[in-house]
Amino acid sequence: MNNEEHIKFWIDSSDENFQSMKNMFGAGEYMWALFIGHLSIEKLLKAYYIKTMGGDVPRTHDLFRLAVKTGLEMTEDQKDILQYITLFNLETRYEDYKKDFYRKCTRGFTEQNISKIEDVRTWLKQKIKN
């Protein structure tokens, strides 16, 4: 697979995850919606990594660390948001965090964070295009 095909692969996979996130939100599966939202961002960062760095993507779920490896210029707010969204992966994946996170994931909390995920996706897609 050449770089363009690889980038398209990650973007398409991200778009599928984004749709799944919306479906899960609609079904009231708020915690899992945020987990999948994290994956949609991770995959766009991997597409950007290939665009800027080439080669194999790092095997990490840490969005901020992945963004740094790409050389992506970020505001402090963007850095904070990437670190925050990374927590959705950790808090959903590990049992000792899962119950507390589940309680936190109300409809309103999830809506606010989906909005952040949408903003990050828009920003990253623009960066991939340029």
N, CA, C and O atoms as a GROMACS GRO file, in nm:
protein
  520
    1MET      N    1   0.086  -0.117   0.000
    1MET     CA    2   0.000   0.000   0.000
    1MET      C    3   0.091   0.124   0.000
    1MET      O    4   0.180   0.136   0.084
    2ASN      N    5   0.068   0.216  -0.094
    2ASN     CA    6   0.148   0.339  -0.095
    2ASN      C    7   0.093   0.437   0.009
    2ASN      O    8  -0.012   0.413   0.069
    3ASN      N    9   0.165   0.546   0.029
    3ASN     CA   10   0.126   0.642   0.135
    3ASN      C   11  -0.015   0.697   0.114
    3ASN      O   12  -0.091   0.708   0.211
    4GLU      N   13  -0.051   0.732  -0.009
    4GLU     CA   14  -0.186   0.787  -0.034
    4GLU      C   15  -0.294   0.686   0.002
    4GLU      O   16  -0.394   0.721   0.064
    5GLU      N   17  -0.273   0.560  -0.035
    5GLU     CA   18  -0.370   0.455  -0.002
    5GLU      C   19  -0.376   0.433   0.149
    5GLU      O   20  -0.483   0.411   0.205
    6HIS      N   21  -0.262   0.440   0.213
    6HIS     CA   22  -0.255   0.421   0.357
    6HIS      C   23  -0.327   0.535   0.430
    6HIS      O   24  -0.400   0.513   0.527
    7ILE      N   25  -0.306   0.656   0.384
    7ILE     CA   26  -0.375   0.773   0.442
    7ILE      C   27  -0.526   0.757   0.425
    7ILE      O   28  -0.602   0.778   0.519
    8LYS      N   29  -0.568   0.720   0.303
    8LYS     CA   30  -0.711   0.699   0.277
    8LYS      C   31  -0.768   0.589   0.367
    8LYS      O   32  -0.880   0.602   0.418
    9PHE      N   33  -0.692   0.482   0.387
    9PHE     CA   34  -0.735   0.373   0.476
    9PHE      C   35  -0.767   0.427   0.615
    9PHE      O   36  -0.872   0.396   0.671
   10TRP      N   37  -0.676   0.508   0.672
   10TRP     CA   38  -0.696   0.560   0.808
   10TRP      C   39  -0.812   0.660   0.812
   10TRP      O   40  -0.888   0.660   0.908
   11ILE      N   41  -0.825   0.743   0.711
   11ILE     CA   42  -0.937   0.840   0.708
   11ILE      C   43  -1.070   0.766   0.700
   11ILE      O   44  -1.163   0.798   0.773
   12ASP      N   45  -1.079   0.668   0.610
   12ASP     CA   46  -1.204   0.593   0.594
   12ASP      C   47  -1.240   0.520   0.724
   12ASP      O   48  -1.356   0.518   0.765
   13SER      N   49  -1.140   0.460   0.788
   13SER     CA   50  -1.165   0.391   0.914
   13SER      C   51  -1.210   0.489   1.022
   13SER      O   52  -1.298   0.457   1.102
   14SER      N   53  -1.150   0.606   1.024
   14SER     CA   54  -1.190   0.710   1.119
   14SER      C   55  -1.336   0.752   1.094
   14SER      O   56  -1.414   0.767   1.189
   15ASP      N   57  -1.371   0.770   0.968
   15ASP     CA   58  -1.509   0.810   0.934
   15ASP      C   59  -1.609   0.703   0.978
   15ASP      O   60  -1.718   0.736   1.026
   16GLU      N   61  -1.573   0.577   0.959
   16GLU     CA   62  -1.661   0.468   1.004
   16GLU      C   63  -1.678   0.471   1.156
   16GLU      O   64  -1.788   0.455   1.207
   17ASN      N   65  -1.568   0.493   1.228
   17ASN     CA   66  -1.575   0.502   1.374
   17ASN      C   67  -1.659   0.621   1.416
   17ASN      O   68  -1.735   0.612   1.512
   18PHE      N   69  -1.646   0.732   1.345
   18PHE     CA   70  -1.723   0.852   1.378
   18PHE      C   71  -1.872   0.824   1.366
   18PHE      O   72  -1.951   0.866   1.451
   19GLN      N   73  -1.910   0.754   1.260
   19GLN     CA   74  -2.052   0.717   1.242
   19GLN      C   75  -2.096   0.623   1.353
   19GLN      O   76  -2.207   0.636   1.406
   20SER      N   77  -2.011   0.528   1.389
   20SER     CA   78  -2.044   0.436   1.499
   20SER      C   79  -2.062   0.512   1.630
   20SER      O   80  -2.150   0.480   1.709
   21MET      N   81  -1.977   0.614   1.652
   21MET     CA   82  -1.988   0.696   1.773
   21MET      C   83  -2.127   0.760   1.778
   21MET      O   84  -2.193   0.760   1.882
   22LYS      N   85  -2.171   0.816   1.665
   22LYS     CA   86  -2.302   0.880   1.661
   22LYS      C   87  -2.414   0.778   1.684
   22LYS      O   88  -2.512   0.807   1.753
   23ASN      N   89  -2.398   0.659   1.626
   23ASN     CA   90  -2.499   0.554   1.647
   23ASN      C   91  -2.506   0.513   1.793
   23ASN      O   92  -2.615   0.496   1.848
   24MET      N   93  -2.391   0.498   1.856
   24MET     CA   94  -2.388   0.459   1.998
   24MET      C   95  -2.447   0.569   2.085
   24MET      O   96  -2.518   0.540   2.182
   25PHE      N   97  -2.419   0.693   2.051
   25PHE     CA   98  -2.478   0.803   2.126
   25PHE      C   99  -2.631   0.796   2.115
   25PHE      O  100  -2.701   0.810   2.214
   26GLY      N  101  -2.680   0.775   1.994
   26GLY     CA  102  -2.824   0.766   1.972
   26GLY      C  103  -2.888   0.652   2.048
   26GLY      O  104  -3.005   0.658   2.086
   27ALA      N  105  -2.811   0.546   2.071
   27ALA     CA  106  -2.862   0.429   2.144
   27ALA      C  107  -2.843   0.443   2.295
   27ALA      O  108  -2.878   0.352   2.371
   28GLY      N  109  -2.786   0.556   2.340
   28GLY     CA  110  -2.765   0.577   2.482
   28GLY      C  111  -2.641   0.510   2.538
   28GLY      O  112  -2.625   0.501   2.660
   29GLU      N  113  -2.555   0.462   2.452
   29GLU     CA  114  -2.429   0.398   2.493
   29GLU      C  115  -2.320   0.506   2.500
   29GLU      O  116  -2.228   0.508   2.419
   30TYR      N  117  -2.333   0.594   2.598
   30TYR     CA  118  -2.250   0.714   2.603
   30TYR      C  119  -2.103   0.686   2.626
   30TYR      O  120  -2.017   0.745   2.561
   31MET      N  121  -2.072   0.597   2.718
   31MET     CA  122  -1.932   0.566   2.747
   31MET      C  123  -1.864   0.510   2.622
   31MET      O  124  -1.753   0.551   2.587
   32TRP      N  125  -1.930   0.417   2.555
   32TRP     CA  126  -1.870   0.356   2.437
   32TRP      C  127  -1.865   0.453   2.320
   32TRP      O  128  -1.775   0.445   2.237
   33ALA      N  129  -1.959   0.545   2.313
   33ALA     CA  130  -1.955   0.648   2.209
   33ALA      C  131  -1.826   0.730   2.222
   33ALA      O  132  -1.760   0.758   2.122
   34LEU      N  133  -1.791   0.766   2.343
   34LEU     CA  134  -1.668   0.845   2.364
   34LEU      C  135  -1.544   0.762   2.336
   34LEU      O  136  -1.445   0.814   2.284
   35PHE      N  137  -1.547   0.635   2.370
   35PHE     CA  138  -1.434   0.547   2.339
   35PHE      C  139  -1.411   0.542   2.188
   35PHE      O  140  -1.298   0.556   2.142
   36ILE      N  141  -1.517   0.522   2.112
   36ILE     CA  142  -1.506   0.515   1.966
   36ILE      C  143  -1.470   0.651   1.909
   36ILE      O  144  -1.400   0.659   1.808
   37GLY      N  145  -1.517   0.758   1.972
   37GLY     CA  146  -1.477   0.893   1.930
   37GLY      C  147  -1.327   0.911   1.941
   37GLY      O  148  -1.264   0.970   1.853
   38HIS      N  149  -1.270   0.859   2.049
   38HIS     CA  150  -1.123   0.863   2.065
   38HIS      C  151  -1.056   0.791   1.949
   38HIS      O  152  -0.958   0.842   1.894
   39LEU      N  153  -1.107   0.674   1.912
   39LEU     CA  154  -1.047   0.599   1.802
   39LEU      C  155  -1.053   0.676   1.671
   39LEU      O  156  -0.961   0.670   1.590
   40SER      N  157  -1.162   0.750   1.650
   40SER     CA  158  -1.174   0.825   1.524
   40SER      C  159  -1.067   0.934   1.516
   40SER      O  160  -1.017   0.964   1.408
   41ILE      N  161  -1.032   0.993   1.629
   41ILE     CA  162  -0.925   1.094   1.633
   41ILE      C  163  -0.789   1.026   1.616
   41ILE      O  164  -0.705   1.074   1.540
   42GLU      N  165  -0.769   0.916   1.685
   42GLU     CA  166  -0.642   0.843   1.675
   42GLU      C  167  -0.612   0.807   1.529
   42GLU      O  168  -0.498   0.820   1.484
   43LYS      N  169  -0.711   0.764   1.457
   43LYS     CA  170  -0.690   0.722   1.318
   43LYS      C  171  -0.660   0.840   1.227
   43LYS      O  172  -0.583   0.826   1.132
   44LEU      N  173  -0.719   0.956   1.253
   44LEU     CA  174  -0.684   1.074   1.174
   44LEU      C  175  -0.540   1.118   1.204
   44LEU      O  176  -0.468   1.160   1.114
   45LEU      N  177  -0.500   1.107   1.328
   45LEU     CA  178  -0.361   1.140   1.361
   45LEU      C  179  -0.265   1.043   1.292
   45LEU      O  180  -0.156   1.083   1.251
   46LYS      N  181  -0.304   0.919   1.280
   46LYS     CA  182  -0.219   0.822   1.211
   46LYS      C  183  -0.212   0.854   1.062
   46LYS      O  184  -0.107   0.838   1.000
   47ALA      N  185  -0.322   0.899   1.004
   47ALA     CA  186  -0.321   0.944   0.864
   47ALA      C  187  -0.227   1.063   0.848
   47ALA      O  188  -0.149   1.070   0.753
   48TYR      N  189  -0.235   1.157   0.942
   48TYR     CA  190  -0.147   1.274   0.936
   48TYR      C  191  -0.002   1.234   0.956
   48TYR      O  192   0.088   1.290   0.893
   49TYR      N  193   0.022   1.137   1.041
   49TYR     CA  194   0.158   1.087   1.063
   49TYR      C  195   0.217   1.035   0.931
   49TYR      O  196   0.331   1.068   0.896
   50ILE      N  197   0.140   0.955   0.860
   50ILE     CA  198   0.188   0.901   0.733
   50ILE      C  199   0.215   1.014   0.634
   50ILE      O  200   0.315   1.012   0.562
   51LYS      N  201   0.126   1.113   0.632
   51LYS     CA  202   0.145   1.226   0.540
   51LYS      C  203   0.274   1.301   0.571
   51LYS      O  204   0.348   1.337   0.479
   52THR      N  205   0.303   1.324   0.697
   52THR     CA  206   0.418   1.408   0.734
   52THR      C  207   0.546   1.330   0.757
   52THR      O  208   0.655   1.382   0.731
   53MET      N  209   0.535   1.207   0.804
   53MET     CA  210   0.653   1.131   0.843
   53MET      C  211   0.679   1.010   0.753
   53MET      O  212   0.793   0.965   0.741
   54GLY      N  213   0.574   0.959   0.690
   54GLY     CA  214   0.588   0.837   0.612
   54GLY      C  215   0.609   0.716   0.702
   54GLY      O  216   0.614   0.730   0.824
   55GLY      N  217   0.623   0.602   0.643
   55GLY     CA  218   0.655   0.482   0.720
   55GLY      C  219   0.541   0.432   0.805
   55GLY      O  220   0.425   0.472   0.789
   56ASP      N  221   0.576   0.344   0.897
   56ASP     CA  222   0.478   0.282   0.986
   56ASP      C  223   0.439   0.378   1.098
   56ASP      O  224   0.522   0.451   1.151
   57VAL      N  225   0.311   0.375   1.134
   57VAL     CA  226   0.262   0.460   1.241
   57VAL      C  227   0.302   0.402   1.376
   57VAL      O  228   0.312   0.281   1.392
   58PRO      N  229   0.326   0.490   1.474
   58PRO     CA  230   0.357   0.441   1.609
   58PRO      C  231   0.239   0.365   1.667
   58PRO      O  232   0.123   0.400   1.641
   59ARG      N  233   0.267   0.264   1.743
   59ARG     CA  234   0.161   0.185   1.808
   59ARG      C  235   0.133   0.246   1.945
   59ARG      O  236   0.183   0.199   2.048
   60THR      N  237   0.052   0.350   1.943
   60THR     CA  238   0.014   0.417   2.067
   60THR      C  239  -0.130   0.465   2.055
   60THR      O  240  -0.179   0.492   1.946
   61HIS      N  241  -0.196   0.474   2.170
   61HIS     CA  242  -0.331   0.530   2.175
   61HIS      C  243  -0.328   0.670   2.236
   61HIS      O  244  -0.433   0.734   2.250
   62ASP      N  245  -0.211   0.718   2.272
   62ASP     CA  246  -0.194   0.849   2.335
   62ASP      C  247  -0.198   0.956   2.225
   62ASP      O  248  -0.102   0.973   2.150
   63LEU      N  249  -0.309   1.027   2.217
   63LEU     CA  250  -0.330   1.122   2.109
   63LEU      C  251  -0.227   1.236   2.110
   63LEU      O  252  -0.175   1.273   2.005
   64PHE      N  253  -0.199   1.289   2.225
   64PHE     CA  254  -0.102   1.399   2.234
   64PHE      C  255   0.036   1.351   2.189
   64PHE      O  256   0.104   1.418   2.111
   65ARG      N  257   0.077   1.237   2.240
   65ARG     CA  258   0.208   1.183   2.204
   65ARG      C  259   0.218   1.156   2.054
   65ARG      O  260   0.321   1.183   1.992
   66LEU      N  261   0.112   1.103   1.998
   66LEU     CA  262   0.107   1.079   1.854
   66LEU      C  263   0.116   1.210   1.776
   66LEU      O  264   0.189   1.219   1.677
   67ALA      N  265   0.043   1.312   1.821
   67ALA     CA  266   0.047   1.442   1.755
   67ALA      C  267   0.187   1.503   1.760
   67ALA      O  268   0.233   1.560   1.662
   68VAL      N  269   0.253   1.490   1.873
   68VAL     CA  270   0.389   1.543   1.887
   68VAL      C  271   0.482   1.473   1.788
   68VAL      O  272   0.566   1.537   1.725
   69LYS      N  273   0.466   1.342   1.773
   69LYS     CA  274   0.553   1.266   1.681
   69LYS      C  275   0.534   1.309   1.536
   69LYS      O  276   0.625   1.292   1.454
   70THR      N  277   0.419   1.364   1.504
   70THR     CA  278   0.394   1.410   1.366
   70THR      C  279   0.454   1.548   1.341
   70THR      O  280   0.466   1.590   1.226
   71GLY      N  281   0.492   1.618   1.448
   71GLY     CA  282   0.539   1.755   1.433
   71GLY      C  283   0.425   1.855   1.421
   71GLY      O  284   0.448   1.970   1.382
   72LEU      N  285   0.305   1.813   1.452
   72LEU     CA  286   0.186   1.897   1.440
   72LEU      C  287   0.195   2.018   1.533
   72LEU      O  288   0.218   2.003   1.653
   73GLU      N  289   0.177   2.136   1.477
   73GLU     CA  290   0.174   2.257   1.559
   73GLU      C  291   0.038   2.265   1.626
   73GLU      O  292  -0.067   2.253   1.562
   74MET      N  293   0.041   2.286   1.759
   74MET     CA  294  -0.083   2.287   1.837
   74MET      C  295  -0.083   2.404   1.933
   74MET      O  296   0.021   2.447   1.984
   75THR      N  297  -0.203   2.454   1.958
   75THR     CA  298  -0.220   2.552   2.064
   75THR      C  299  -0.221   2.477   2.197
   75THR      O  300  -0.233   2.354   2.199
   76GLU      N  301  -0.210   2.548   2.306
   76GLU     CA  302  -0.219   2.483   2.438
   76GLU      C  303  -0.355   2.417   2.456
   76GLU      O  304  -0.365   2.309   2.514
   77ASP      N  305  -0.460   2.482   2.406
   77ASP     CA  306  -0.594   2.426   2.416
   77ASP      C  307  -0.604   2.295   2.339
   77ASP      O  308  -0.663   2.199   2.388
   78GLN      N  309  -0.547   2.290   2.220
   78GLN     CA  310  -0.550   2.167   2.141
   78GLN      C  311  -0.471   2.056   2.210
   78GLN      O  312  -0.514   1.940   2.209
   79LYS      N  313  -0.359   2.090   2.269
   79LYS     CA  314  -0.281   1.991   2.345
   79LYS      C  315  -0.365   1.934   2.460
   79LYS      O  316  -0.370   1.813   2.481
   80ASP      N  317  -0.432   2.024   2.532
   80ASP     CA  318  -0.515   1.982   2.646
   80ASP      C  319  -0.629   1.892   2.600
   80ASP      O  320  -0.660   1.791   2.664
   81ILE      N  321  -0.692   1.928   2.489
   81ILE     CA  322  -0.806   1.850   2.439
   81ILE      C  323  -0.761   1.710   2.398
   81ILE      O  324  -0.829   1.612   2.426
   82LEU      N  325  -0.647   1.700   2.331
   82LEU     CA  326  -0.597   1.568   2.291
   82LEU      C  327  -0.566   1.482   2.414
   82LEU      O  328  -0.595   1.362   2.414
   83GLN      N  329  -0.508   1.542   2.515
   83GLN     CA  330  -0.480   1.467   2.637
   83GLN      C  331  -0.610   1.425   2.706
   83GLN      O  332  -0.619   1.314   2.760
   84TYR      N  333  -0.708   1.512   2.705
   84TYR     CA  334  -0.837   1.483   2.767
   84TYR      C  335  -0.908   1.368   2.694
   84TYR      O  336  -0.958   1.276   2.757
   85ILE      N  337  -0.913   1.376   2.560
   85ILE     CA  338  -0.982   1.272   2.482
   85ILE      C  339  -0.912   1.137   2.500
   85ILE      O  340  -0.978   1.033   2.496
   86THR      N  341  -0.781   1.138   2.519
   86THR     CA  342  -0.709   1.012   2.544
   86THR      C  343  -0.762   0.941   2.667
   86THR      O  344  -0.760   0.818   2.673
   87LEU      N  345  -0.810   1.016   2.764
   87LEU     CA  346  -0.866   0.955   2.885
   87LEU      C  347  -0.986   0.865   2.854
   87LEU      O  348  -1.011   0.769   2.927
   88PHE      N  349  -1.060   0.895   2.747
   88PHE     CA  350  -1.175   0.813   2.712
   88PHE      C  351  -1.132   0.670   2.679
   88PHE      O  352  -1.206   0.575   2.704
   89ASN      N  353  -1.015   0.657   2.624
   89ASN     CA  354  -0.960   0.524   2.594
   89ASN      C  355  -0.927   0.452   2.724
   89ASN      O  356  -0.966   0.338   2.744
   90LEU      N  357  -0.855   0.520   2.812
   90LEU     CA  358  -0.811   0.458   2.938
   90LEU      C  359  -0.928   0.426   3.029
   90LEU      O  360  -0.934   0.318   3.088
   91GLU      N  361  -1.020   0.521   3.042
   91GLU     CA  362  -1.129   0.506   3.137
   91GLU      C  363  -1.233   0.404   3.092
   91GLU      O  364  -1.310   0.354   3.173
   92THR      N  365  -1.236   0.374   2.964
   92THR     CA  366  -1.329   0.274   2.914
   92THR      C  367  -1.265   0.136   2.911
   92THR      O  368  -1.333   0.035   2.928
   93ARG      N  369  -1.137   0.132   2.891
   93ARG     CA  370  -1.066   0.007   2.869
   93ARG      C  371  -1.036  -0.068   2.999
   93ARG      O  372  -1.033  -0.192   2.999
   94TYR      N  373  -1.014   0.002   3.107
   94TYR     CA  374  -0.966  -0.062   3.230
   94TYR      C  375  -1.076  -0.062   3.337
   94TYR      O  376  -1.136   0.040   3.368
   95GLU      N  377  -1.100  -0.180   3.391
   95GLU     CA  378  -1.211  -0.202   3.484
   95GLU      C  379  -1.209  -0.108   3.605
   95GLU      O  380  -1.314  -0.064   3.650
   96ASP      N  381  -1.090  -0.078   3.658
   96ASP     CA  382  -1.086   0.005   3.778
   96ASP      C  383  -1.130   0.149   3.750
   96ASP      O  384  -1.169   0.219   3.844
   97TYR      N  385  -1.126   0.193   3.625
   97TYR     CA  386  -1.174   0.327   3.590
   97TYR      C  387  -1.317   0.324   3.535
   97TYR      O  388  -1.389   0.424   3.542
   98LYS      N  389  -1.356   0.211   3.480
   98LYS     CA  390  -1.478   0.202   3.400
   98LYS      C  391  -1.605   0.244   3.474
   98LYS      O  392  -1.687   0.317   3.419
   99LYS      N  393  -1.623   0.199   3.598
   99LYS     CA  394  -1.746   0.230   3.671
   99LYS      C  395  -1.760   0.380   3.697
   99LYS      O  396  -1.868   0.437   3.679
  100ASP      N  397  -1.651   0.444   3.739
  100ASP     CA  398  -1.656   0.588   3.762
  100ASP      C  399  -1.683   0.664   3.633
  100ASP      O  400  -1.761   0.759   3.632
  101PHE      N  401  -1.619   0.622   3.526
  101PHE     CA  402  -1.638   0.688   3.398
  101PHE      C  403  -1.781   0.669   3.348
  101PHE      O  404  -1.841   0.762   3.293
  102TYR      N  405  -1.835   0.550   3.366
  102TYR     CA  406  -1.972   0.521   3.324
  102TYR      C  407  -2.070   0.619   3.391
  102TYR      O  408  -2.161   0.670   3.327
  103ARG      N  409  -2.049   0.643   3.520
  103ARG     CA  410  -2.136   0.737   3.593
  103ARG      C  411  -2.120   0.879   3.540
  103ARG      O  412  -2.216   0.956   3.540
  104LYS      N  413  -2.002   0.914   3.497
  104LYS     CA  414  -1.975   1.048   3.445
  104LYS      C  415  -2.041   1.071   3.309
  104LYS      O  416  -2.073   1.185   3.273
  105CYS      N  417  -2.060   0.964   3.236
  105CYS     CA  418  -2.105   0.975   3.097
  105CYS      C  419  -2.256   0.994   3.085
  105CYS      O  420  -2.328   0.906   3.037
  106THR      N  421  -2.302   1.107   3.130
  106THR     CA  422  -2.442   1.143   3.110
  106THR      C  423  -2.460   1.189   2.965
  106THR      O  424  -2.362   1.206   2.891
  107ARG      N  425  -2.582   1.208   2.926
  107ARG     CA  426  -2.609   1.258   2.790
  107ARG      C  427  -2.540   1.393   2.768
  107ARG      O  428  -2.476   1.414   2.665
  108GLY      N  429  -2.554   1.484   2.864
  108GLY     CA  430  -2.495   1.617   2.850
  108GLY      C  431  -2.343   1.614   2.843
  108GLY      O  432  -2.283   1.680   2.759
  109PHE      N  433  -2.280   1.536   2.932
  109PHE     CA  434  -2.134   1.520   2.933
  109PHE      C  435  -2.087   1.466   2.798
  109PHE      O  436  -1.988   1.514   2.742
  110THR      N  437  -2.158   1.367   2.748
  110THR     CA  438  -2.119   1.304   2.622
  110THR      C  439  -2.138   1.400   2.505
  110THR      O  440  -2.053   1.408   2.417
  111GLU      N  441  -2.249   1.474   2.504
  111GLU     CA  442  -2.271   1.573   2.398
  111GLU      C  443  -2.159   1.676   2.393
  111GLU      O  444  -2.109   1.709   2.286
  112GLN      N  445  -2.120   1.726   2.510
  112GLN     CA  446  -2.011   1.825   2.516
  112GLN      C  447  -1.882   1.768   2.458
  112GLN      O  448  -1.810   1.836   2.385
  113ASN      N  449  -1.854   1.645   2.491
  113ASN     CA  450  -1.729   1.585   2.446
  113ASN      C  451  -1.733   1.540   2.302
  113ASN      O  452  -1.630   1.539   2.234
  114ILE      N  453  -1.849   1.503   2.253
  114ILE     CA  454  -1.862   1.474   2.110
  114ILE      C  455  -1.838   1.601   2.030
  114ILE      O  456  -1.779   1.597   1.922
  115SER      N  457  -1.884   1.712   2.082
  115SER     CA  458  -1.858   1.840   2.016
  115SER      C  459  -1.707   1.867   2.006
  115SER      O  460  -1.658   1.914   1.903
  116LYS      N  461  -1.633   1.837   2.112
  116LYS     CA  462  -1.487   1.852   2.110
  116LYS      C  463  -1.424   1.758   2.007
  116LYS      O  464  -1.334   1.797   1.933
  117ILE      N  465  -1.473   1.636   2.003
  117ILE     CA  466  -1.422   1.538   1.906
  117ILE      C  467  -1.448   1.587   1.764
  117ILE      O  468  -1.361   1.576   1.677
  118GLU      N  469  -1.568   1.641   1.739
  118GLU     CA  470  -1.600   1.694   1.606
  118GLU      C  471  -1.506   1.808   1.569
  118GLU      O  472  -1.460   1.815   1.455
  119ASP      N  473  -1.478   1.897   1.663
  119ASP     CA  474  -1.386   2.009   1.637
  119ASP      C  475  -1.246   1.959   1.602
  119ASP      O  476  -1.183   2.009   1.509
  120VAL      N  477  -1.198   1.861   1.678
  120VAL     CA  478  -1.064   1.807   1.652
  120VAL      C  479  -1.062   1.737   1.516
  120VAL      O  480  -0.965   1.751   1.441
  121ARG      N  481  -1.167   1.664   1.484
  121ARG     CA  482  -1.174   1.598   1.352
  121ARG      C  483  -1.168   1.699   1.239
  121ARG      O  484  -1.096   1.679   1.141
  122THR      N  485  -1.242   1.807   1.251
  122THR     CA  486  -1.242   1.911   1.148
  122THR      C  487  -1.102   1.969   1.130
  122THR      O  488  -1.054   1.985   1.018
  123TRP      N  489  -1.036   1.999   1.242
  123TRP     CA  490  -0.900   2.055   1.240
  123TRP      C  491  -0.803   1.957   1.174
  123TRP      O  492  -0.725   1.995   1.088
  124LEU      N  493  -0.807   1.830   1.215
  124LEU     CA  494  -0.714   1.731   1.162
  124LEU      C  495  -0.739   1.703   1.013
  124LEU      O  496  -0.645   1.688   0.936
  125LYS      N  497  -0.865   1.695   0.974
  125LYS     CA  498  -0.894   1.672   0.833
  125LYS      C  499  -0.842   1.786   0.746
  125LYS      O  500  -0.794   1.764   0.635
  126GLN      N  501  -0.852   1.908   0.798
  126GLN     CA  502  -0.798   2.022   0.724
  126GLN      C  503  -0.646   2.010   0.712
  126GLN      O  504  -0.590   2.039   0.607
  127LYS      N  505  -0.580   1.969   0.820
  127LYS     CA  506  -0.435   1.953   0.818
  127LYS      C  507  -0.394   1.843   0.719
  127LYS      O  508  -0.293   1.856   0.650
  128ILE      N  509  -0.470   1.737   0.712
  128ILE     CA  510  -0.438   1.628   0.619
  128ILE      C  511  -0.453   1.675   0.476
  128ILE      O  512  -0.373   1.637   0.390
  129LYS      N  513  -0.554   1.757   0.448
  129LYS     CA  514  -0.576   1.808   0.312
  129LYS      C  515  -0.463   1.899   0.264
  129LYS      O  516  -0.424   1.894   0.148
  130ASN      N  517  -0.412   1.981   0.354
  130ASN     CA  518  -0.310   2.081   0.314
  130ASN      C  519  -0.175   2.021   0.290
  130ASN      O  520  -0.081   2.093   0.256
   0.00000   0.00000   0.00000
